[in-house]
Amino acid sequence: MYTGPGEYVHYKGERYVALGLATNASNESTSDEQLVIYQRKGDYGGPRFARPLKEFDQEVPTNNLVDHPRGRVPRFRRID
């Protein structure tokens, strides 16, 4: 769940730094959707990514039912 700028881990294990929020205000957008802007940790000259806030906060399916009996985990989890 997005709680502000900081370090997050993706459910597949890669670490990212969320830089903040932006608003998708394009002419094609039907609403002013909020996007999380983030990049791979340590790759500060590399690409930045934008993902809709609702997707960033989504839970995704997992096969690890031992640690996650509901069969779902957060897409991103804050770790700092």
Sequence and secondary structure as in RCSB ss.txt:
>XXXX:A:sequence
MYTGPGEYVHYKGERYVALGLATNASNESTSDEQLVIYQRKGDYGGPRFARPLKEFDQEVPTNNLVDHPRGRVPR
FRRID
>XXXX:A:secstr
   SSEEEEETTS EEEEEEEEEE  TT SS EEEEEEEETT TTS  EEEEHHHHT EEE S TTT TTSEEES
EEE  
